[in-house]
Amino acid sequence: MVEIVYDSPQAAVVIKPCGLGSEEKGLVTVLRDQLGCDIFPVHRLDQPVGGLMIYGKSPQAAEKLKNDLLAKEYLAIVPDQLTKDEDTLEDLLFHDRTRNKTFVVSRQRNGVKKAVLHYRVLERKPGVALLRIALQTGRTHQIRVQFASRRMPLLGDGKYGSKLNTPIALWSCHLRFRDPSDGIIREFTRMPPAVPPWNQHDFEYLK
């Protein structure tokens, strides 16, 4: 059973399990069976990534939620080569669909999209930094490639260069949106479970 955080007539906020796809034949199918209604994706999470997701219960609700998804924030752990405790990263990204991999490129061309995120260091441990990241754009693999291109691949992200044998250190921790059911702005925050690679950090303290 998937954990349901919030359920309204037009929207559902859930905790996506790591390793389950977020679209058809994945979490969408599971939620249709569990909630007994139609489910439509609003945004996506990479298959190995877990955390908060929101779905619409009709195509119209999903479209409204896409426009009224006001904030998406994530936790990530990276090798600590950061020179600033807080910063904004901007890049041009190209996603190669045949390889399902995203690359930072130096100039604008067909298929290239601007990517912007803001990070803040929450905690430093020997050799690593725990970050809270706010996305301003939502590009495929954006967080993963923006840090990997700076020689700081997320812990456990073998696709983008990490050599550590651990689940990927990326978690969707916060959503803020306007509920199409009643127009009220709602927000939810969930910390990751106390399992590797997160169990070295005290999230009760960090809240």
BADREN-524196 format. One line per 8 residues: number of its first residue (from 1); their letters; for each residue x, y, z of N, C-alpha, C, O. Coordinates in steps of 0.05 Angstrom, whole numbers. Atoms other than C-alpha are relative to their C-alpha. Example, Ala and Ser with C-alpha at 12.3 -4.5 7.8 and 13.67 -1.06 7.14 Angstrom:
<nodes>
1) as) 18/-24/0/246/-90/156/18/24/0/39/24/13 | -16/-24/-1/273/-21/143/-15/22/14/-5/44/18 .
</nodes>
This chain:
<nodes>
1) mveivyds) 17/-24/0/0/0/0/18/25/0/37/27/15 | -14/-25/1/25/69/-18/-12/19/22/-36/19/26 | 9/-18/-21/22/121/38/-14/24/-13/-2/38/-30 | 15/-23/10/-32/173/23/3/22/21/-6/19/44 | -4/-23/-18/-13/240/54/-25/18/1/-32/29/22 | 23/-18/2/-73/280/30/-18/-10/-23/-8/-17/-44 | 19/10/20/-136/261/-8/-24/19/-1/-38/22/18 | 23/-18/4/-187/311/-36/-15/-9/-25/-6/-27/-39 .
9) pqaavvik) 16/8/24/-241/306/-90/15/2/-26/9/-13/-45 | -13/-4/25/-192/329/-143/30/-6/0/44/-5/-20 | -30/3/-2/-121/315/-117/7/-21/21/-8/-26/40 | -11/19/-20/-80/263/-80/30/5/3/44/7/-17 | -29/-3/-5/-12/274/-47/9/-26/13/-4/-36/33 | -8/27/-8/26/209/-36/30/0/4/45/18/-5 | -29/5/-2/95/183/-16/7/-21/-21/-1/-44/-19 | -9/19/20/126/151/-77/23/-18/11/43/-7/21 .
17) pcglgsee) -21/17/-9/167/90/-58/24/1/-20/20/2/-44 | -24/2/17/239/88/-84/-2/-26/-17/-9/-47/-7 | 0/24/17/245/41/-144/-25/-4/-16/-26/-21/-34 | 25/3/15/173/49/-169/-2/24/-19/1/47/-11 | 4/-22/19/160/89/-232/-23/18/8/-41/9/22 | 20/-18/-9/117/150/-224/-23/3/-19/-42/18/-14 | 20/-4/21/75/143/-287/-15/-27/-5/-17/-43/13 | 15/24/6/35/88/-322/17/-25/5/41/-24/2 .
25) kglvtvlr) -13/26/-7/52/16/-302/18/3/24/35/-14/30 | -15/-5/-24/80/46/-239/-19/10/21/-40/-3/27 | 16/-11/-21/51/90/-185/-28/8/-9/-47/5/7 | 27/-6/9/-7/113/-228/-18/-24/1/-41/-22/11 | 16/24/-1/-32/42/-235/-6/-9/28/-29/-17/34 | 4/7/-28/-22/28/-161/-21/17/12/-39/7/27 | 19/-19/-12/-61/90/-141/-28/-3/-11/-48/0/4 | 27/5/11/-119/76/-188/-13/-23/14/-37/-22/21 .
33) dqlgcdif) 11/23/-15/-128/9/-154/-5/7/29/-26/-1/40 | 2/-5/-29/-117/35/-84/-22/20/6/-37/17/26 | 20/-22/-5/-161/98/-89/-26/-5/-14/-46/8/-7 | 25/6/14/-212/69/-137/-10/23/-17/-34/26/-20 | 8/-22/18/-211/129/-184/21/4/-21/43/-7/-19 | -20/-7/20/-176/157/-244/22/17/13/18/32/31 | -23/-14/-10/-106/184/-231/16/10/-24/21/-5/-43 | -15/-12/22/-67/232/-276/25/14/11/23/30/30 .
41) pvhrldqp) -25/-12/-10/6/253/-267/0/31/-3/-11/42/-22 | -4/-29/1/23/326/-251/29/6/-4/36/24/-20 | -28/-2/4/98/319/-246/12/-28/2/-4/-47/5 | -11/27/-1/147/261/-244/25/0/18/37/21/23 | -25/5/-15/203/232/-202/14/-23/-14/1/-42/-23 | -15/22/11/259/188/-229/-6/-25/16/-11/-24/40 | 7/25/-12/247/115/-214/14/-6/27/1/-15/46 | -13/6/-25/301/108/-160/-5/20/23/3/15/45 .
49) vgglmiyg) 4/-22/-19/278/172/-124/-28/-3/13/-47/-11/0 | 25/1/-14/224/173/-70/-8/27/11/7/46/9 | 9/-24/-14/183/224/-33/-27/10/-9/-42/-6/-22 | 27/-12/5/123/270/-41/-6/3/-30/11/13/-45 | 10/-5/27/83/270/-106/-29/8/2/-43/0/20 | 28/-7/2/17/300/-126/-12/-10/-26/2/-8/-47 | 14/10/24/-33/271/-175/-28/13/-1/-40/19/19 | 27/-9/4/-98/298/-205/-19/-23/-4/-10/-45/-12 .
57) kspqaaek) 20/21/3/-162/258/-206/-17/3/-26/-36/-12/-31 | 11/-3/26/-183/284/-274/20/15/-17/38/27/-6 | -19/-15/17/-146/312/-335/-1/30/6/20/43/6 | 2/-29/-6/-173/382/-317/14/7/26/27/27/28 | -13/-5/-26/-149/377/-245/30/-2/-2/44/14/9 | -29/2/3/-81/353/-266/12/24/-14/34/33/-7 | -10/-24/14/-74/411/-314/1/24/18/20/40/17 | 0/-23/-19/-94/461/-260/23/-3/20/36/17/27 .
65) lkndllak) -22/4/-19/-44/430/-212/27/6/-12/45/16/2 | -26/-7/13/12/436/-263/4/30/1/27/39/4 | -3/-29/0/-2/511/-266/1/11/28/12/33/32 | 1/-10/-28/-13/517/-191/17/-15/19/13/-15/43 | -20/13/-17/44/475/-165/21/21/6/39/27/-10 | -15/-24/-6/78/532/-129/28/-4/10/45/14/8 | -27/5/-9/139/499/-99/5/-30/1/-13/-46/9 | -10/28/-3/178/433/-104/27/2/12/45/16/1 .
73) eylaivpd) -27/-1/-13/236/422/-57/9/-29/6/-7/-47/10 | -13/26/-2/284/364/-49/22/1/20/34/22/26 | -24/4/-16/337/337/-3/20/-16/-17/11/-34/-32 | -21/15/15/403/313/-33/25/0/17/30/18/33 | -27/2/-13/471/291/-7/21/-1/-22/19/-18/-40 | -21/-2/20/532/309/-48/28/0/13/30/7/37 | -27/-4/-11/608/306/-39/4/30/6/-4/47/-9 | -2/-28/-9/625/369/-1/23/15/-12/45/17/-1 .
81) qltkdedt) -19/-18/13/662/412/-51/-12/27/-4/-4/43/-21 | 14/-25/3/615/471/-42/15/23/13/25/20/36 | -13/-24/-11/646/539/-32/-19/19/12/-11/38/26 | 20/-18/-11/580/572/-13/-21/-17/15/-27/-40/7 | 21/14/-15/528/552/38/-28/3/-13/-46/-12/-7 | 25/-5/14/474/578/-8/6/12/-27/23/30/-29 | -7/-11/27/473/591/-83/-22/-8/-20/-38/-26/-14 | 17/7/22/434/589/-148/17/-11/-23/37/1/-30 .
89) ledllfhd) -14/13/22/457/543/-204/-17/3/-26/-41/-3/-26 | 13/-3/25/439/558/-276/17/-14/-22/41/-10/-23 | -13/15/21/455/514/-336/-18/-3/-24/-43/1/-21 | 15/9/23/434/496/-406/1/-30/-2/23/-41/-1 | 0/29/0/412/423/-409/-12/-11/-25/-31/0/-37 | 11/15/23/401/375/-466/-5/-29/9/13/-42/20 | 7/27/-7/365/309/-454/1/-18/-24/-14/-14/-43 | -3/20/22/387/251/-499/-20/-23/6/-15/-39/23 .
97) rtrnktfv) 21/20/-5/324/208/-503/10/-29/-5/1/-47/9 | -9/27/6/360/149/-534/17/-12/22/17/-36/26 | -17/9/-23/409/145/-475/-13/5/27/-3/-3/48 | 14/-9/-24/359/173/-424/20/12/19/23/5/43 | -20/-13/-16/414/218/-399/0/30/-8/-3/36/-32 | 0/-29/4/419/294/-392/28/11/2/44/1/18 | -27/-11/1/480/336/-408/-1/30/2/-20/43/-8 | -4/-29/0/502/407/-392/14/7/-26/35/-4/-33 .
105) vsrqrngv) -12/-9/25/517/443/-457/6/30/1/-3/43/20 | -10/-28/-2/549/510/-472/-16/20/-17/-12/44/-13 | 15/-19/17/501/540/-523/-28/-9/-5/-34/-33/-4 | 28/6/6/428/544/-541/-3/-12/-27/9/-3/-47 | 6/12/26/404/498/-596/-26/-15/3/-38/-15/25 | 25/15/-1/344/455/-613/1/-22/22/19/-38/23 | 2/20/-22/323/414/-552/14/8/25/12/-6/45 | -14/-9/-24/365/453/-503/-18/18/17/-32/35/6 .
113) kkavlhyr) 18/-15/-18/329/482/-442/16/11/24/35/-2/34 | -12/-12/-23/350/529/-387/-9/-14/26/-32/-21/28 | 7/13/-26/353/498/-317/10/17/23/33/27/22 | -8/-17/-22/354/537/-252/-9/-14/26/-32/-23/28 | 8/9/-26/355/513/-180/15/17/21/35/30/15 | -13/-14/-23/372/543/-112/5/-21/22/-13/-36/28 | -6/19/-21/407/503/-58/8/14/26/18/37/25 | -9/-10/-26/420/513/16/12/-23/16/-1/-45/17 .
121) vlerkpgv) -12/21/-16/467/472/59/-13/-2/27/-15/17/42 | 13/4/-26/430/442/118/20/-11/21/19/-4/44 | -18/13/-18/487/401/148/24/-10/-15/22/-19/-38 | -24/11/12/558/381/135/10/-22/18/12/-19/43 | -13/23/-13/588/314/154/27/-4/-14/31/7/-36 | -26/4/13/659/291/138/-3/-9/-29/-12/-31/-35 | 0/7/28/664/293/63/-26/4/-16/-26/2/-40 | 26/-3/14/590/305/48/-16/24/10/-11/33/33 .
129) allrialq) 18/-22/-8/538/360/50/-29/-8/-6/-35/-18/-27 | 29/4/3/463/353/60/-12/26/-9/-9/47/3 | 11/-24/12/425/402/16/-30/0/-1/-42/-22/-3 | 28/-4/7/355/429/10/-1/16/-25/11/38/-27 | 0/-11/27/340/446/-62/-28/8/-9/-47/-8/-6 | 25/-10/11/285/488/-92/3/3/-30/21/17/-40 | -1/-1/29/272/478/-166/-16/25/-10/-38/30/-1 | 14/-21/14/254/538/-209/-8/-10/-27/-26/2/-40 .
137) tgrthqir) 8/13/25/250/494/-271/-1/-30/6/10/-39/26 | 3/29/-5/233/420/-277/10/-16/-24/-6/-27/-39 | -12/15/23/281/388/-327/7/-29/8/11/-35/31 | -6/28/-5/294/314/-334/28/-3/12/48/7/1 | -25/5/-15/349/293/-284/14/26/8/38/26/12 | -12/-27/-3/360/367/-270/19/1/24/42/8/21 | -17/-2/-24/386/363/-198/24/-18/-4/47/-10/3 | -22/19/3/428/302/-214/22/10/-18/46/8/-10 .
145) vqfasrrm) -21/-8/19/464/331/-274/12/27/7/35/31/2 | -12/-26/-7/472/402/-248/22/-3/21/43/11/20 | -21/5/-20/512/376/-188/22/-17/-11/46/-13/-6 | -20/17/11/547/321/-226/19/15/-19/43/9/-20 | -16/-15/19/572/371/-278/20/17/16/40/27/4 | -19/-15/-17/607/407/-220/16/-19/18/27/-11/38 | -16/21/-13/641/342/-198/-10/-6/28/5/-12/46 | 13/7/-25/592/331/-142/-25/-18/-5/-47/-10/1 .
153) pllgdgky) 23/17/5/548/272/-164/-14/-8/26/-1/-12/46 | 14/8/-24/493/255/-115/9/-27/9/15/-45/-8 | -8/26/-10/513/198/-70/-18/-22/-11/-42/-20/-11 | 15/23/11/493/132/-102/-10/3/-28/-23/-15/-39 | 10/-5/27/478/163/-170/20/-10/-21/35/7/-32 | -19/11/18/519/116/-213/-3/10/-29/17/11/-43 | 5/-10/27/487/142/-277/16/25/-6/24/30/-28 | -14/-25/3/521/209/-265/26/1/15/36/23/21 .
161) gsklntpi) -28/0/-9/587/187/-236/6/-8/28/30/-10/36 | -6/8/-28/579/167/-163/11/-28/0/1/-46/-14 | -12/27/-3/622/107/-143/-10/-14/25/-2/-36/31 | 10/11/-25/585/95/-78/-23/-19/-4/-42/-12/-18 | 21/20/3/542/33/-72/-21/5/21/-22/-9/42 | 21/-7/-18/482/64/-38/-24/9/-16/-20/19/-39 | 23/-12/15/411/84/-59/6/29/-5/19/43/10 | -4/-28/7/410/151/-93/-9/19/21/-31/16/32 .
169) alwschlr) 6/-19/-22/411/209/-44/-16/24/-11/-6/46/-12 | 18/-21/10/352/248/-72/-28/-7/10/-37/-29/6 | 27/5/-13/284/256/-38/-17/25/-4/-9/47/2 | 19/-22/3/223/299/-54/-12/5/27/-28/-11/37 | 7/-5/-28/211/332/13/-23/20/5/-34/21/26 | 19/-21/-5/163/390/3/-15/7/-26/-4/10/-47 | 17/-9/22/104/409/-42/-19/22/11/-29/21/33 | 19/-21/-6/62/472/-42/-17/5/-25/-5/9/-46 .
177) frdpsdgi) 17/-2/23/2/478/-88/-28/11/7/-35/12/31 | 27/-9/-4/-67/507/-97/-19/-24/-7/-18/-34/-30 | 17/23/4/-119/452/-89/-23/7/-19/-38/26/-13 | 22/-7/18/-167/452/-149/-27/-6/11/-47/3/1 | 26/6/-12/-221/424/-104/-13/24/13/-37/27/12 | 12/-23/-15/-229/488/-63/16/26/-2/8/46/9 | -16/-24/4/-175/537/-85/19/7/23/32/28/22 | -17/-6/-23/-138/533/-18/28/-9/-5/33/-30/-17 .
185) ireftrmp) -28/7/3/-62/534/-18/7/-19/22/3/-13/46 | -8/21/-20/-36/471/17/30/-6/-4/40/-4/-26 | -28/8/2/35/449/33/5/-23/19/-7/-26/40 | -7/24/-14/65/384/57/30/-4/0/43/2/-20 | -28/5/-2/134/366/82/4/-28/12/-9/-35/32 | -6/26/-11/161/296/93/31/-5/-2/42/-1/-24 | -28/7/0/232/275/112/3/-30/-9/-16/-45/-6 | -5/27/9/263/211/84/2/-20/23/6/-11/46 .
193) pavppwnq) -3/20/-22/264/146/124/28/-3/9/47/4/-5 | -26/2/-12/322/131/170/15/-25/-10/21/-44/5 | -15/22/13/357/84/121/22/13/-17/20/37/-23 | -21/-12/16/421/93/80/-12/12/-26/-30/0/-37 | -23/-16/-11/442/143/56/-9/22/20/7/39/28 | 11/-22/-16/396/186/100/5/-3/30/2/16/45 | -1/6/-29/409/153/168/23/13/14/26/10/39 | -22/-14/-13/472/194/181/-8/28/8/8/43/19 .
201) hdfeylk) 8/-28/-5/431/258/188/-25/0/19/-42/-17/16 | 22/-2/-19/384/279/244/-21/19/-10/-19/43/-6 | 20/-17/13/322/304/208/-19/12/21/-30/33/15 | 16/-13/-20/284/317/272/12/27/9/-1/46/13 | -14/-25/-7/337/368/290/-2/20/-23/-5/44/-19 | -1/-18/23/338/396/219/-27/13/-6/-28/34/-19 | 26/-12/5/263/409/217/-2/27/13/-23/40/12 .
</nodes>
